[in-house]
Amino acid sequence: MKTGFVRAAALALLLGVANSVLALTLAEAEAVVGVVEKLAQETGEGMVLDAADIYYDYDSLGASLIPAAGFDRESWAVAYEAVGRGYMATIPEDQFNATFDEPLARLAASGLPEDQMAMMREHVDGLIAEARQARQEGMAYADVVRPLEDRLYVLFYGEFEE
């Protein structure tokens, strides 16, 4: 019984790993960027990781840009995340690391009691580790999204008005 469970768990893990790597095409990446550019202008919100469902739900209220681009909810989420992670992988290492300098400096200067500072630092370190993991996963998509870097920079760092 335990052997069957171990095999099933190993198979699920292998399938999860296989499914987590998408053969993202430039056309799919361009479609994701194009949709997000339009929705960002509407919503006033740029691109962030893990927001695929938010964009899908908003789009389903009327615009229907995502289905028109050939995505269903699942394929949209996979492509959206691949594009976002791929973009993170294109950012030069020193620039990526510098992203954390200001928040860490503000935390250090916050004047929080030592125990609260340690708790916040642990939380921030966890977020940084997640960002590094996303960047690492994005290496598989970096070459695909590289032609879209300028547009993605605006989506990640730009300011949008509703």
Secondary structure by P-SEA (a helix, b strand, c coil): caaaaaaaaaaaaaaaaaaacccccaaaaaaaaaaaaaaaaaacccccccaaaaaaaaaaccccccccccccaaaaaaaaaaaaaaaaaaccaaaaaacaaaaaaaaaaccccaaaaaaaaaaaaaaaaaaaaaaaaacccccccccaaaaaaaaacccccc
